[in-house]
Amino acid sequence: MRSITKTLLAATALCGGLVASTAGAQTLRVAHVDPDDWTGSKKGAAAQIFKNIVESESDMTVEIFPAGALGNEDELVAQVQDNLTQVALISGAMSKVCPAASVLDIPYTFSSATVAWDVLDGPFGDELAQHCLEETGLRTLAYGETGFRNFTNNSREIKSPDDMAGLKFRVQPIPLYVEMVKGLGGEPTPIAWTELPNALSTGVVDGQENPVGVIYNNGLHKLQKYMTLDGHVYAADFIVISDEFYDMLEPAQQEVIRKAARVAGTMGRAIQQWNTAEGVGKAQAEGMQVYAPTSDEIAAFAEKAQPAVVDYLRGELGDDAEWIDRLQSAVADATQ
């Protein structure tokens, strides 16, 4: 019954989206899959600040649909492409429609969040956004942050790739993550997110990997003894708008939209950084052992993980493999 109700609500909202996009182009439907609570949800915070700025500085109105009210990320992408939903805050779904975006998931690419911000907010981020616009019809207004992903497990403290040998790690059902864990010497086990708690509780897998906020806020720290802050993948959020809708707006409205999205992305990053710092402290206070690798230890992880993933991506991306080299060059410039 709940699924039927959700489907009907989503269909009703989508039909309304047609009216919103044709009746003067003044109403924006903004959707994401995270909770609405801005204090703990980076997308929730970003969406709210976006709404506040747009409505206070223009005659446009914004309706927010959080927590998957209009569907999962793949469905939101399709809706924005069709201008049924005008704006979406997405993460992993972007690389499915714009494969070049998957280069951002190459492990141990970003040494810190500030380096990632410099790269995404600089020429590389602009060029990737333009490429994805041409590929998809989705205009990337700004980048937010899902955060650095870290390994947890129930067996032992992980300080080097050798410590991962023989351990089974739940990974997302994405080949890139499978190749990463294989390269590090672990045993990747693709499992759906909804099945993860049971898999950890029953010992189907020894560990998993996620951002700290996800680990703590979903109680995974209660099912795992050890966490290693290796930050193997920095996951970015994309704030995207239907280019069809964007082109219908007046220049002044477009300027407000761009400004609001940029501030929203910054807000999302701030909330994610807060959740990470707070999550580490709370997890430790509740008994989890947390280890922060040294720069030399991180380099050892990168040496094992990167080649397998880069080789995989070069084979998958074809002509788009040039984005691997572009990213590496941008990171080198940002770290000088």
N, C-alpha and C positions, 0 to 999 in steps of 0.2 A: 504493500500500500504506500509506503514512504517513497519507494522508487517511482511509482506511478505519479504520485503527487508532485515529486520533484520534476519529472518530465513535463507535466502539464504546466507547471510554473515557468520552466525554462522556455517552453514553446510560446507561452503568453508574452514573456519578456522579449523574446526574439521578434515576435510580430510587432510589438511596440517599437522595437529598434528600427523597423522599416519606416515608421512614421517619424521617429526622431531624426533619421538621416535625410528625410526629404522635406520635412516641414520647416524650412528655413535654416536647417543645419545648426540648430542652437542647443540641442540636448545631446550630451555624451553619455553613453553607457560604458562604465569602467568595471572590468571584471578581473577576478583572480581566484586562486584556489586556497589561499591561506585564511586563517581566522581573521575576523574583523577587528579584534582588540589591538589597538595601535601600540600598546605598551609591550606586547610580546610578539607581534607579527610585523615583520619588515614590510611585506606587501600591504598589510592592513594600514600601517602608518603612512606608507607612500601614497596609497590611494586617497586617504583622508586629507593629506596636505595638498595633493593635486586638486581635489574638489574645492578646498578652501580658497586656494589661490585663483583658480579659474572663475569661481563664482563671485569673488570679491573684486576682481579686476576686469570683468567683462559681463556681457549680458547673457552668457551661456550658463546652462545648468548641468550638473553632473549627478548621475545616479550610480551608486556603487553596488555591485553584486559580488560579495565576498564568498569565501568558503565553498567554491565550486557550485554556486547557485545556478550558473548557466552551463555547467559542464566541466570536464577536466581540461587540462592545458591544450591538448590536441584539438579539442572541440572549440576552445576559445580562439585558437589560431585561425581555424576555418571560419569562425563567425566574423572575426575582424577582417579577414580577407574578403568576405562577402559584404562588409559594411553593415552587418546586423548588430554587432557589438562594435563600438567605435575604438575603445582603448582596452588593452589587456596588459597585465603584468605577468610575464611568463619567464621560465628559466629553461629547463631541459628540452622543452618542446621546440625551441627555436632551431636547434641543430637538425631537427627532423625535416624542416622545410627549407632551411638554409644550411647545408652541410658544412660550409666553411666555418660556421660558428662553433663547430665541434673542436676546433683547434684550441679553444680556451680551456678545454678539459685535459690537455696534455699534462700529466702529473709533474709536480714540482717546478712548474713554469714560473710562478710568482713567489718571490721570497717574502713578500709582505703584502698586506692589503693596500698600502700606499703605492707600491709599485704597480699593482693591478689597476688602481684608480688612474695613475698617470698614463698607463697604456690605453685604457678604455676611453678616457676623457681627452686623449690626444689624437694625432693623425690616424693611428691604426684603428681606433674605435670609430672614427668618422668614416674611414674607408670601408670597414666591415659593414657598417650601417648602410652605406650606399649600395654595396654589393648585395646585401640581403634585401634591400628595397627593390632592386632590379629583379631579383630572383622570386620574390614573394608578394610584392605589393604591400608589405608591412614596413612602415616607416619607424625606425627606432628613434625615439625622442630622447632617451637617456638610458643609462645603465644603473641598475641597483645592485644588490648583493644578496646572494643566498649564503655565502660564507665558505670558509675553508673546511674541507672534510677531513676527518681524523679517524684512525683505527681504534676500536675497542676490542677486548677479548676477555675470556674467562680463565685463561691458562697461565699466562706469564707476562711480565713486563716486556715490551718490545722496544728495543733500542737500535736494532739493526735489521736488515733483511733476513739475516740468519735466524733471527728470533721468530720469523713468520713461518718457517719451514714446518710442514705437517699440520698447520692450522687451517681450518675451513672458515672462510669469511663470506658472509652474505654480501652480495653485490646486487646492484640494480641489473635488470635484464638488458644490459647495454654492452655490446662487445668490447668497447673501449675499456670499461671497468674490469671485464674478465681478463683482458690482456695485461692490464696494470698489475692485478694481484698475481697472475701467473709469473710475470717478470720479477716480482718481489719474492717469489718462492712459496707463496701461500696457495691454498686451494680455493678458487672462486666458486661460489655456489649462488647462481641467480635465483632470487626468491622475491616474490611480490612484497611490497611494503606492509600490507595488511597481515601477512603471515609471519613477519619478522619476530614479534614478541614470542610467539609459540615456538619458533625455530630455535631461539636462544634458550628458552626455558627447558626445552626437551633435549638440547644438545645436538640437534641436527646440524648446527654450525657452532663454531667456537667464538666467532666474533662478527663484527659488522663495521661499516664506516659511514659517518654522517657528520654534519656540522655540530658543534657543541650544543647550540640551542635546541636542535632537533633531538639530540641524545638526552639532554636533561628534561626538556619539556614533555617528552613522551615516555619518561620513566625508564629509558634503556640503561641508565646508570645503575638502576636497581638490579638489573639482570647481568651486568658485566662488572668485573673487578678492576680491570686495567684500561686506561686510555692513554694513547700516545698522540701528542699534539704535533703530528708530522705535517699537517696541512697539505695533503698530497694533491688535492684539486681545489682550485678557487672557482666557485660557481657564481656566475653573474646572473642577475635578473635583467630582462629586457622590457622596457616600457615602450610598447608599440601602439601605433595608431593606424587605422585604415587610411591609406594614402588617398583613396577616393574621397573619403570624408574630409581629410586635411585640405585637399585642393579646393573644396567647396567653401572653405572659410575665408574671411577677409584677412588681409595681411596682419592687421592689428590683433585679430583673434588667434592667428597662427603664432604670433609672438608670445601671447599669453600662454598658449598651450606649451610651447617650447620651454618657457621659463618655469611653468608649474611642474613639468616633467623633470627638469633638471633638479629642482629643489626636492621633488618627491624621491628621486633616486638617491640624493644625498641623505634624506631622512631615513630611507630604507637601510642604507649602509650604517648609519649611526645606531639604529635600533639593533641591527644584527651584531655590531661590535659590542654593544651593551650586553646583549643576550649571551654572547660568547664569554666575555669577561665574568659576568655574573654566574653563568652556568658552570664554568670551571671551578669557581670558589664553592658553589653549592654542592657540586658533585664530590669534591674533596671532603667537605664538611660531613657528607653523608657516607663517607667510607671508601669512596673510589680512589684508587691510586693513579695519579696523573703524572705523566712524564713528558717533559719538553726536550726534544732532541737538540743537540748542538748543531752548528752549521756544518761541521764535518760529517756528522751522522746523517743529516738531511742529504748531503751530497752523495753519500753511499746509497741511500734509498733512490735518489734520482738516477744514479748510474745504472741501477737494475731495472727501474720501471720505465724510464723514458724511451729507450730504444724499441721495446716491444710495441708500445703505443704509437710511436711515430711511424714505424714500419707499417703497422696496421692502417693508420690514417692515410699514409701516402698511397696505399693500394686502394683505399675506399674513395678518396677524394678526386683522383684523376687530375684534371687540370687545376682544380681548386687546391691541390696540395701546396701551391705557392703560398697559401696563407700560413702554412707552418713556418716557412722562412720569414715571412713578413712579421709574424708574431715574435719569433726569436730575435729579430733585429730590433723591434720596438722595445722588448724587454731589456735587451742589452743597453739601448740608449737610456732607458728609464733608471737603470741601476748604475750608471756611470757617476 
